[in-house]
């Protein structure tokens, strides 16, 4: 049983939290718990059942139950940190995106759900100022934690212009935030670490893909199948490690990333 947990901090301009909307929370727990070594603690239930996944005492993801009258599919959502959620939401609308929910007050600050002009959904999270609580780095190589976030979209450069304007990438301190081009991707670096990328993918609907760190990609992919999930692609080596794309027991898509073999 988890007695104390540390919360991943909100870092403006980059993805810093992920959340799963599942149809049945016990099913999600039964899949992700043994697959990624997660424990679970209850979260705020203002909008329905909500759990936080914990790895080594650090909260790494949120899991919520879809309302029975929602037609939204089971999916992972990537949340970008923002100093001001309302201003970021205005930026989304002004630049051709749409707001689905919020911004609304939440226990961790203010949140909103949005979609970019190309159809990829994402969240906005206004949390406590970084300097107020150093907390944990957004992503780590700790097995079971999110280690990489990637936008799959037809035109990553047009998408980069949208997100760059919404989250004011050009105004950031270059010593703490950087946008660079590598391995045919637009890569975001935060505090000297690559944390996310935008890349061309024309065979999939635009979406933000969440990658979880694992110690052994092939073994984890086999375990996912045994737990009722599916392997959608891979395992295969990439410039960032060995990857596989999976579907969970309810069809939610995500990826795993481990050391190259």
MARMARKOL-483700 format. One record per residue: x, y, z of N, C-alpha, C, O in turn. Coordinates in steps of 0.1 Angstrom, whole numbers, plus 2048, in hexadecimal, padded with zeros to 3 digits. Layout:
N
XYZXYZXYZXYZ
...
end
This chain:
261
8097F480080080080080980C80081380D807
8058167F880D8237F780982C8027FD830803
81283080A80F83981581284881280A851816
81C84A80A8208588068248587F882B84F7F3
8208637F18248637E38298717E082687B7E6
8328727D683787F7D18308827C382F8787BB
82C88E7C18258917B582F8977AA83789F7AD
82D89279E8358987938318A77918258AA791
83B8B07908388BE7908348C37828378BD778
82C8CD7828278D47768338DC7708378E6777
8378D97648428E175E83C8E87518378E1748
83B8F57518358FC74683B8F97398488F8738
8338F972E8378F872083A8EA71B83B8E870F
83A8E072483D8D27208338C972682D8CC730
8328BD7208298B372682F8AF73483B8AC735
8268AE73E82B8AA74B8218A27538238A075F
81689D74D80D89475480688C74980489173E
80287F74C7FA8777437EE87274A7EF86E756
7E38707447D786B74A7D08617417CF863735
7CB8567467C384C73F7B584D7427B184E74E
7AC84E73879E84D73A79A83E73679B83A72A
79683674079382873E78482674077D82E746
77F81B73B77181873D76E81174A764813750
77880A74F77780375B78480376278E7FE75E
78580B76E79180D77579780077A7A37FE779
7907F67807967EA78479D7E27787A77DC77A
7977E376C79D7DD7617AB7E475E7B57DD75B
7AB7F175E7B77F875C7C17F57667CD7F3763
7BD7F57737C67F177D7CC7E377B7D87E177D
7C47DA7787C87CC7767D27CA76A7D97C1769
7D17D47617DB7D37557E77DB7587F27D5758
7E67E875C7F27F075D7FA7ED76A8067EF76A
7F37E97757FA7E67818057DB77F8117DE782
8027CF77B80C7C57798157C876D8217C476D
8107CF7638197D27578247DC75A82F7D9756
8217E776182A7F176382E7F37728367FC775
82A7EA77A82E7EA7888277F679082D7FB799
81B7F978C81480479280D80079F8087F57A0
80E8097A98048097B47FB8147B27FD81D7AA
7F08147BA7E581E7B77E18257C47E081E7CF
7DF8327C37D983A7CF7CD8417CA7CD8467BE
7C38437D27B784A7CE7BA8597CB7C285F7D3
7B485F7C17B586D7BE7A88747C079F86E7C5
7A78807BD79A8887BE78F8827B679287F7AA
7838817BB77887A7B476E8857B07628817AF
7728917AE76889B7AB76089879E75489B79D
76789279476088F78875F88078675D87B77A
76087879075F86A78F76B86379577486A799
76B85679577684E79B783852794784854788
78E85479C79B8587977A68527A07A58527AC
7B084D7997BB8477A07C884D79B7C985178F
7D284D7A37E085079F7E984479F7E983D7A9
7F08427957FA83779480783B79A80B847798
80D8337A28198367AA82482C7A78218207A7
8308317A483C8297A284782E7AC84A83A7AC
84B8257B58568297BE8528357C685B83E7C9
8468377CA8418427D283F84F7CA83B8597D0
84084E7BD83D85A7B58318587AC83084E7A5
8288627AC81C8617A482086379582686D792
81C85A78C82085B77F81585C774818860769
80985A7787FE85B76F7F085B7767F0857782
7E685F7707D985F7757D085676D7D1855761
7C68507747BD84776D7AF84B7727AC84C77E
7A684E76879885276B78F849763792843759
78284876877884076277084875876B85375C
76E84474C76584B74375684A74875284074D
74F85574774185574A73A84C74073E84B734
72F84574572883B73C72284273071F83B726
71F84F73071985672572385C71C71F863712
73085B71E73B86071673E85670B73E84A70D
73F85B6FF7438526F47528536F175784D6E7
75985A6F976885B6F776F84E6F976B846702
77884A6F077F83D6F278983D6FD78D848703
78D83170279783070C7A48357067A88316FB
7AA83F70D7B68457077BF84C7127BA84F71D
7CB84D70F7D58557177D58647137D4866706
7D586D71C7D687B7197E388171F7E687E72A
7EA8897177F689071B7F289E7207EC8A5718
7F78A272B7F58AF7318018B873080C8B4735
8008C472A80B8CE72A8098D77367FF8DB73A
8158DA73C8158E47478138F27418178F5736
80C8FA74980A90874580A91175280590D75C
80F91D75180F92675C80092B75E7FC92E769
7F892C7537EB9317547E292974A7E392A73E
7DA92074F7D29177477C891F73E7C591B733
7C292A7447B893173C7BF9387307B9939725
7CB93D7327D29447277D693971C7D593C710
7DA92E7217DD9237177D191F7107D291C704
7C691E7177B991A7107B59247067B09216FB
7B79317097B493B6FF7BD93A6F37B893C6E8
7C99366F57D39346EA7CF9296E17D092A6D5
7C991E6E77C59136DF7BA9176D67BA9146CA
7B091F6DB7A59236D37A992D6C87A592C6BD
7B29366CC7B79406C27BE93A6B77BF9406AC
7C492E6B97CD9286AE7C791C6A87CD9146A2
7B991B6A97B29116A17B09046A87AA8FB6A2
7B39036B57B08F76BD7A38F86C379C9026C1
79F8EE6CB7928EE6D17948EA6E079D8E36E3
78B8EF6E878A8EC6F777F8E26F97738E66F5
7818D76FF7768CD7027728CF7117668CE713
77B8D171A7788D37287808DE72E78C8DE72B
77A8E67367828F073E7868FC73778290072C
79090373E7978FF74A78E8FF756785907758
7918F575F78A8F376B7938F177779E8EC775
78F8F57837978F378F7988E479278E8DD791
7A48DF7957A68D17997AF8D27A57B48DC7A9
7B08C67AC7B88C67B87C68CA7B67CD8D07BF
7CC8C87AA7DA8CB7A77DB8D87A07E68DB79B
7D18E079E7D18ED7987C58EF78F7BA8EE793
7C88F27827BD8F47787C18EC76C7CC8EB768
7B68E57667B98DD75B7AF8DF7507A48E5752
7B38DC7447AA8DD7387AD8D272E7B98CD72E
7A38CD7267A68C471C7A38CB70F7998D270D
7AC8C87057AB8D06F87B08C66ED7B48BB6EF
7AE8CC6E17B38C56D57BA8CF6CC7B58DA6CB
7C58CB6C67CC8D46BD7C48D56AF7BB8CD6AD
7C88DE6A67C18DF69A7C18D36917B98D2688
7C98C96947CB8BD68C7C48B16927C48A668C
7BE8B369E7B68A86A47BC8A16B07B58996B6
7C98A46B37CF89D6BF7CA8A46CC7CA8B06CD
7C689C6D57C18A16E27CC8A26EC7D689A6EB
7CB8AB6F57D58AD6FF7CF8B570B7C48BA70A
7D68B57167D18BC7227DA8C87257E68C9721
7D58D172D7DC8DD7327DB8DC7417D08DA747
7E68DE7487E78DD7567EE8E975C7FA8EB75A
7E78F07647ED8FB76B7EF8F777A7E58F6781
7FB8F477D7FE8EE78B8058F8793806904790
80B8F479E8128FC7A781F9017A08258F9798
82490D7A383091279D83C90879F83D9027AA
84490679584F8FC7978588FF7A385C8F67AA
85B90C7A58659107AF85F90E7BD86690D7C7
85290C7BE84B90A7CB84D8FC7D084E8FA7DD
84F8F37C78508E57CB8588DD7C18528DA7B6
8658DB7C286D8D57B88678C87B38688C57A7
8628C07BC85C8B37B88658AA7B08718AA7B2
85F8A37A786689A79E86789F79085F8A878C
87189B78887289E77A86589977385F88F777
86189F76885489B76185588C75D84C884761
85F88875686187A75286E87575787887C758
86E86875987B86275E87C854757873850750
88884E75888A84175288683675C88982A759
88083A76787C83077187182776B86782C766
87381A76A86981176485C81376A85A814776
852814761844817765840825764834828764
84A82E76384683D76284684175384D83B74B
83F84C75084085174284E85674085385D748
85385273486185673186285E72486D864721
85885F71C85886570F84A86870B84186070D
84787370483A8776FF83C87B6F08468826ED
8348766E78368796D982987C6D28208746D3
8298876CB81D88B6C381F8846B58298866AE
81587C6B18158766A480B87F69C7FF87F69F
80F88569180788E68980C88F67B81788D679
80389367280789466481289F66181B89D659
8118AA66881A8B666681F8BA6748198C367A
82A8B467882F8B86868348C66878348CC692
8388CC67C83D8DA67C8318E467E8328EE686
8268E167781A8E967A8158E76888118F168E
8158DB68D8118D869B81B8E06A48168E56AF
8288E06A18318E66AA82E8F56AB8308FB6B6
82A8FB6A082690A6A081A90C6AA81A9166B1
8109036A98059046B18089036C080590C6C8
80F8F86C48138F66D281D9016D781C9056E2
8269056CE82F90F6D282991C6D582D9236DE
81E9206CE81892C6D080F92B6DD80E9356E5
8089206DE7FF91E6EA80791E6F7803924701
8139176F781B91670382791F70383091D70C
8289286FA8329336F984092D6FA849931702
8439246F185091E6F185B9286EE8669276F4
8599326E686393B6E28679446EE87294B6ED
85E9456F886194E70386894870F86B94E719
86C93B70D87193371888093671A887939710
88593472689393572989B92972289891E725
8A492D7188AA9227118B39197198B790E715
8B691D7258BE91572E8B690A7348BB900739
8A890C73489F90273A8968FB7308908F1733
89590172488B8FC71A8918FD70C897908709
8908F37048958F46F688D8EC6ED8888E16F0
88B8F16E08858E96D68908E66CB8968F06C7
8918DA6C889C8D66BE8978CC6B488C8C66B7
89E8C96AA89A8C069F8A48B46A08B08B669F
89F8A86A28A889C6A28A089069E89588E6A2
8A78876978A187B69289387D68C88987668E
89288868388688B67C87A88E68586F88C682
87D89369187389769B8768A56A08828AA6A0
86B8AD6A386D8B96AB86D8B56BA8638B06BF
8788B76C087A8B26CE87A8BD6D88808C86D6
8738BB6E38728C56EE87C8C06F987B8B46FD
8848C96FE88D8C670988A8CF7148898DB713
8898C97208878D172C8918CD7378938C173A
8988D773B8A38D57468AD8CB7418B08C1749
8B28CC7358BC8C472F8B88B672D8C18AD72C
8AB8B372B8A78A672889C8A671D8938AE71E
89D89D71389289C70988689670F88788B715
87B89C70E86F89771586389470B85A88C70F
86389A6FF8588986F685D89B6E88678A26E6
8558976DE8588996D184B89A6C88418956CD
84C8A06BD8418A16B384789B6A685189F6A1
8408916A184688A69483A88768B82F88668E
83E88567E83588267383087467483886B676
82387267381D86567381086666C80686C671
80F8626608038636577FA8576577EF857652
7FF84C65E7F684065E7EE83F66B7E783566D
7EF8496747E78496807E08566827E586167D
7D58566897CE86368C7D786B6957DE86569E
7D88786947E088069D7DE87E6AB7D287E6B0
7E887B6B37E78796C17F487A6C87FF8796C2
7F487C6D57FF87C6DE80186E6E47F88696EB
80C8686E080F85A6E581785B6F28218626F3
8138536FC81A85270982384670981F83B706
83084870C83A83D70D83D83B71C841844723
83C82E72184082B72F84D82472E84F81B726
85582773886282073986181273E859810747
8688097388687FB73D8767F673D87F7FB736
8797EB7458867E67458897DC7398947DB735
87E7D673487F7CD7298737CE7208687CA723
8757D471486A7D770B8637CA7068577C9707
86B7C07028657B46FD85D7AC7088527A7705
8637AB71385C7A471E84F7AB7228457A5725
84F7B97228447C07268397BF71C82D7BE71F
83C7BF70F8337BD70482C7AF7068207AE704
8347A570982E79870B82479871781A791717
82879F7218207A072D8137A772A8097A3730
8137B17228077B871F7FD7AF7187F17B071B
8027A670F7F979D7087F37937127E7790712
7FB78F71C7F67857267EB78C72F7E3785734
7EC7997307E37A07397D67A57317CE7AC737
7D57A17257C97A471D7CB7B07137C17B470D
7D77B57127DA7C07087DE7BA6FB7DE7AE6F9
7E37C36F27E87BF6E57F57C76E27F77D26E7
7FD7C16DA8097C76D48057CD6C68017C56BD
8057DA6C58017E06B880D7E26AF80B7E26A2
8197E46B48257E66AC8317E36B48327E66C0
83C7DD6AD8487DA6B48477CD6BB83F7C56B9
8517CB6C485C7D46C98667D66BE8697CE6B6
86C7E26BE8767E66B58807F06BB87B7F86C4
88C7F16B68957FB6BB8938086B588E8096A9
8958136BC8938216B789F8296BC8A78246C4
8A18366B78AC83E6BD8AB8406CC8B58446D2
89F83E6D289E8416E089D8346E989C8356F5
89E8286E289D81C6E98948126E28908146D7
8918076E98897FD6E387A7FF6E68778016F2
8728006DC8648056DE85A7FA6D985D7F26D1
84E7FB6DF8437F36DA8367FB6DD8358026E7
82D7FA6D48208016D58167F66D98147EC6D3
80E7F96E48057EF6EA7F77F56EB7F58016EA
7ED7EC6ED7E07F06F07DD7E96FE7E07DD700
7D67F07077D37EA7147C77E17137C27DF708
7C27DC71E7B77D271E7AA7D87197A17D1716
7A97E671979D7EC71479F7F37077967FA702
7AB7F27017AE7F86F47B58056F47B780A6E9
7B980A6FF7C08167007CF8146FB7D580B6FF
7D381D6F27E181C6EC7EB8236F47E982E6F9
7F781D6F58038246FB80F81C6F780E8126F0
81B8216FA82781B6F683081870282E81E70D
83980F70084380D70B85180F70585380D6F9
85B81370D86881670987281071287281371E
87B80870D88580271589380370F894808704
89D7FD7158AA7FE70F8AB7F67028A47EC700
8B37FB6F98B57F46EC8BC7E76EF8C47E66F8
8B97DD6E68C07D06E78C97CE6DC8D07C36DB
end
